[in-house]
Amino acid sequence: MASETSTSTPIPSSNKELPAELRYIQYEHALEKQYLPSIRALISKDLSEPYSIYVYRYFLYQWGDLCFMALDPSLPLTPTTTPPLHGILISKLETHASHSPPTLRGYIAMLAVSSSFRGRGIATKLVKLAIDAMAARGADEIVLETEEDNVAAMRLYERLGFIGVAFEEGGADEWDGGGDGGGRECYLEMDLNSENVIR
């Protein structure tokens, strides 16, 4: 069974139809059949990333312990019950050999939250869980990309201690969000040895 990383986090009761709290768990391979379709649907809808199932498996098989889910607490998580998925973060951790000496670099590859749950601290919680898990495994730094005009994401990452290090003009590639390629991709980095890291 998946390990609980946090019992719950309160959610403001601005919408009485939403649960008052969510349950956060670390992904495990045993959950693929139950949750991979929901993970793909949430990321495809919210991030417009046209990944094949093999891309998800690439991350989840090798770094499942660095991937976290926010679940509806209304149902218990058992082999026969599947609580709705409201948030997902997928990341990895590898040696980055271009530095001398080589560093252990974390990478936040995908982050998505259901539209009805945004603005409630779920993305922040998921990112903090990933940062803590990578730090526990000895990561030196964490990197990610987001579109410059995604103000909410930029604020989230900067608030947690990420710093913008480069921009790239949008184009017809996998990171253009399915749009017209006019946006700029912002590359952000966090030095886990920095005093600016918020955990």
Backbone hydrogen bonds in HBPLUS format (Angstrom, degrees):
<---DONOR---> <-ACCEPTOR-->    atom                        ^
c    i                          cat <-CA-CA->   ^        H-A-AA   ^      H-
h    n   atom  resd res      DA  || num        DHA   H-A  angle D-A-AA Bond
n    s   type  num  typ     dist DA aas  dist angle  dist       angle   num
A0026-GLN N   A0003-SER O   3.11 MM  23  5.69 166.6  2.12 165.2 169.1     1
A0005-THR N   A0024-TYR O   3.24 MM  19  5.94 160.7  2.28 136.2 141.4     2
A0011-ILE N   A0020-ALA O   2.75 MM   9  5.20 143.4  1.88 157.5 149.0     3
A0018-LEU N   A0015-ASN O   3.04 MM   3  5.67 160.4  2.08 119.5 125.3     4
A0023-ARG N   A0071-LEU O   2.91 MM  48  5.08 169.9  1.92 148.8 151.9     5
A0071-LEU N   A0023-ARG O   2.69 MM  48  5.08 176.5  1.69 158.6 158.9     6
A0025-ILE N   A0069-MET O   2.96 MM  44  5.42 157.2  2.02 150.3 157.8     7
A0069-MET N   A0025-ILE O   2.89 MM  44  5.42 163.9  1.92 158.2 163.6     8
A0027-TYR N   A0067-CYS O   2.87 MM  40  5.52 174.4  1.88 149.6 149.8     9
A0031-LEU N   A0028-GLU O   2.91 MM   3  5.61 163.2  1.94 121.7 127.4    10
A0032-GLU N   A0029-HIS O   3.12 MM   3  5.61 172.1  2.13 120.6 122.0    11
A0035-TYR N   A0031-LEU O   2.81 MM   4  5.84 162.4  1.84 165.6 171.1    12
A0036-LEU N   A0032-GLU O   2.84 MM   4  5.00 161.5  1.88 137.8 141.9    13
A0039-ILE N   A0035-TYR O   2.82 MM   4  6.02 159.6  1.86 162.8 169.6    14
A0040-ARG N   A0036-LEU O   2.95 MM   4  6.10 169.1  1.96 156.2 158.2    15
A0041-ALA N   A0037-PRO O   3.00 MM   4  6.16 158.2  2.04 144.0 150.3    16
A0042-LEU N   A0038-SER O   2.94 MM   4  6.06 162.8  1.97 149.7 153.8    17
A0043-ILE N   A0039-ILE O   3.06 MM   4  6.21 169.7  2.07 154.9 157.6    18
A0044-SER N   A0040-ARG O   2.90 MM   4  5.87 161.5  1.93 147.5 153.7    19
A0045-LYS N   A0041-ALA O   2.97 MM   4  5.97 154.8  2.04 142.5 149.2    20
A0046-ASP N   A0042-LEU O   2.99 MM   4  6.02 167.8  2.00 148.4 152.2    21
A0047-LEU N   A0043-ILE O   2.81 MM   4  5.37 155.5  1.87 143.4 150.0    22
A0048-SER N   A0044-SER O   3.17 MM   4  4.76 131.4  2.42 112.5 120.0    23
A0051-TYR N   A0049-GLU O   2.88 MM   2  5.64 139.1  2.05 100.3  91.2    24
A0055-VAL N   A0052-SER O   3.13 MM   3  5.61 140.3  2.29 109.9 119.2    25
A0057-ARG N   A0053-ILE O   3.04 MM   4  6.32 161.2  2.08 148.6 154.1    26
A0058-TYR N   A0054-TYR O   2.89 MM   4  5.98 145.4  2.01 137.7 147.0    27
A0059-PHE N   A0055-VAL O   3.33 MM   4  6.70 156.3  2.39 149.3 152.4    28
A0060-LEU N   A0056-TYR O   2.85 MM   4  6.02 176.2  1.85 162.6 162.2    29
A0061-TYR N   A0057-ARG O   2.83 MM   4  5.42 161.4  1.86 141.2 145.8    30
A0063-TRP N   A0059-PHE O   2.78 MM   4  5.58 160.1  1.82 158.4 164.7    31
A0066-LEU N   A0063-TRP O   2.84 MM   3  5.35 162.0  1.88 117.6 123.5    32
A0067-CYS N   A0064-GLY O   3.15 MM   3  5.18 158.6  2.20 111.4 111.3    33
A0068-PHE N   A0089-LEU O   2.94 MM  21  5.28 144.3  2.06 141.0 152.2    34
A0089-LEU N   A0068-PHE O   2.91 MM  21  5.28 149.6  2.00 156.0 161.0    35
A0070-ALA N   A0087-GLY O   2.86 MM  17  4.69 162.2  1.89 131.9 132.5    36
A0086-HIS N   A0070-ALA O   2.82 MM  16  5.51 172.8  1.83 168.5 169.0    37
A0072-ASP N   A0084-PRO O   2.87 MM  12  5.31 158.3  1.92 157.7 163.2    38
A0078-THR N   A0081-THR O   3.33 MM   3  5.10 160.0  2.37 131.7 137.5    39
A0081-THR N   A0078-THR O   3.27 MM   3  5.10 147.8  2.38  99.0 108.0    40
A0114-SER N   A0086-HIS O   2.82 MM  28  5.07 165.6  1.84 140.4 143.3    41
A0088-ILE N   A0112-ALA O   2.87 MM  24  5.47 153.9  1.94 159.1 165.0    42
A0112-ALA N   A0088-ILE O   2.99 MM  24  5.47 158.6  2.03 156.3 161.9    43
A0090-ILE N   A0110-MET O   2.87 MM  20  5.09 161.5  1.90 145.1 149.4    44
A0109-ALA N   A0090-ILE O   2.90 MM  19  5.71 135.9  2.10 141.7 155.4    45
A0110-MET N   A0090-ILE O   3.18 MM  20  5.09 162.0  2.21 142.8 144.0    46
A0092-LYS N   A0107-TYR O   2.95 MM  15  5.32 147.1  2.06 140.6 151.2    47
A0107-TYR N   A0092-LYS O   2.88 MM  15  5.32 152.1  1.95 149.5 149.8    48
A0094-GLU N   A0105-ARG O   2.98 MM  11  5.46 164.7  2.00 148.0 147.3    49
A0105-ARG N   A0094-GLU O   2.71 MM  11  5.46 151.2  1.79 171.4 165.6    50
A0096-HIS N   A0103-THR O   2.58 MM   7  5.16 172.8  1.59 165.6 167.5    51
A0103-THR N   A0096-HIS O   3.20 MM   7  5.16 157.9  2.26 136.2 135.2    52
A0140-ASP N   A0104-LEU O   2.80 MM  36  5.32 164.1  1.82 145.9 151.3    53
A0106-GLY N   A0141-GLU O   2.74 MM  35  6.05 174.1  1.74 150.8 152.4    54
A0143-VAL N   A0106-GLY O   2.86 MM  37  6.23 153.4  1.93 141.3 145.8    55
A0108-ILE N   A0143-VAL O   3.07 MM  35  6.51 156.7  2.13 164.0 170.3    56
A0117-PHE N   A0114-SER O   2.90 MM   3  5.41 159.2  1.95 119.0 126.0    57
A0118-ARG N   A0115-SER O   3.48 MM   3  5.49 170.9  2.48 104.9 107.4    58
A0125-LYS N   A0121-GLY O   3.03 MM   4  6.19 159.0  2.08 144.2 149.6    59
A0126-LEU N   A0122-ILE O   2.95 MM   4  6.22 163.1  1.98 154.5 158.8    60
A0127-VAL N   A0123-ALA O   2.92 MM   4  6.13 164.8  1.94 155.1 158.8    61
A0128-LYS N   A0124-THR O   2.94 MM   4  6.13 161.6  1.97 151.4 156.8    62
A0129-LEU N   A0125-LYS O   2.95 MM   4  6.18 155.6  2.01 149.6 156.2    63
A0130-ALA N   A0126-LEU O   3.05 MM   4  6.35 155.3  2.12 146.6 153.0    64
A0131-ILE N   A0127-VAL O   2.85 MM   4  6.13 162.4  1.88 155.7 160.6    65
A0132-ASP N   A0128-LYS O   2.93 MM   4  6.09 169.0  1.94 152.5 155.2    66
A0133-ALA N   A0129-LEU O   2.97 MM   4  6.13 156.9  2.02 144.8 151.5    67
A0134-MET N   A0130-ALA O   2.89 MM   4  6.09 160.7  1.93 153.6 158.5    68
A0135-ALA N   A0131-ILE O   2.87 MM   4  6.04 161.8  1.90 152.7 158.4    69
A0136-ALA N   A0132-ASP O   2.93 MM   4  6.09 152.9  2.01 144.4 151.6    70
A0137-ARG N   A0134-MET O   3.04 MM   3  5.10 134.6  2.26  97.1 110.0    71
A0139-ALA N   A0134-MET O   3.00 MM   5  5.37 165.8  2.02 143.0 141.1    72
A0138-GLY N   A0135-ALA O   2.99 MM   3  5.08 160.9  2.02 108.5 111.8    73
A0192-LEU N   A0140-ASP O   2.99 MM  52  5.47 150.7  2.08 132.5 139.4    74
A0142-ILE N   A0190-MET O   2.90 MM  48  5.08 147.6  2.01 139.7 149.3    75
A0190-MET N   A0142-ILE O   2.73 MM  48  5.08 146.7  1.84 153.4 162.1    76
A0144-LEU N   A0188-LEU O   3.07 MM  44  5.47 144.8  2.19 148.4 149.9    77
A0188-LEU N   A0144-LEU O   2.95 MM  44  5.47 164.8  1.98 152.0 157.0    78
A0146-THR N   A0186-CYS O   3.00 MM  40  5.38 151.7  2.08 145.4 154.5    79
A0186-CYS N   A0146-THR O   2.70 MM  40  5.38 170.1  1.71 160.7 163.4    80
A0150-ASN N   A0147-GLU O   2.96 MM   3  5.36 163.7  1.99 116.9 121.0    81
A0148-GLU N   A0184-ARG O   2.77 MM  36  5.55 174.4  1.77 171.6 171.3    82
A0154-MET N   A0150-ASN O   2.98 MM   4  6.24 166.3  2.00 159.2 163.7    83
A0155-ARG N   A0151-VAL O   2.94 MM   4  6.11 164.6  1.96 153.9 157.7    84
A0156-LEU N   A0152-ALA O   2.99 MM   4  6.17 158.6  2.04 145.3 151.6    85
A0157-TYR N   A0153-ALA O   2.97 MM   4  6.21 173.2  1.98 160.9 160.6    86
A0158-GLU N   A0154-MET O   2.95 MM   4  6.05 164.7  1.98 151.6 156.5    87
A0159-ARG N   A0155-ARG O   2.88 MM   4  5.88 155.4  1.94 146.8 153.6    88
A0160-LEU N   A0156-LEU O   3.19 MM   4  6.44 139.7  2.36 142.3 152.5    89
A0160-LEU N   A0157-TYR O   3.19 MM   3  5.17 128.1  2.48  94.1 107.2    90
A0162-PHE N   A0157-TYR O   2.90 MM   5  5.28 160.3  1.94 150.9 144.2    91
A0161-GLY N   A0158-GLU O   3.12 MM   3  5.14 154.3  2.19 100.5 108.5    92
A0198-ILE N   A0160-LEU O   3.21 MM  38  5.08 169.7  2.23 130.7 129.5    93
A0163-ILE N   A0189-GLU O   2.83 MM  26  5.33 158.7  1.87 142.6 148.2    94
A0189-GLU N   A0163-ILE O   2.89 MM  26  5.33 154.0  1.96 137.5 144.2    95
A0165-VAL N   A0187-TYR O   2.76 MM  22  5.74 173.8  1.76 167.1 168.3    96
A0187-TYR N   A0166-ALA O   2.86 MM  21  5.18 174.9  1.86 152.0 153.4    97
A0168-GLU N   A0185-GLU O   2.88 MM  17  5.08 140.8  2.03 140.4 151.0    98
A0185-GLU N   A0168-GLU O   2.73 MM  17  5.08 159.8  1.77 160.3 158.0    99
A0170-GLY N   A0183-GLY O   2.48 MM  13  4.83 120.3  1.82 140.3 158.5   100
A0173-ASP N   A0171-GLY O   2.84 MM   2  5.58 135.2  2.04 105.6  91.9   101
A0176-ASP N   A0173-ASP O   3.34 MM   3  5.87 169.8  2.35 121.4 121.0   102
A0179-GLY N   A0176-ASP O   3.13 MM   3  5.96 171.1  2.13 125.6 127.8   103
A0194-SER N   A0191-ASP O   2.91 MM   3  5.35 164.9  1.93 119.0 123.0   104
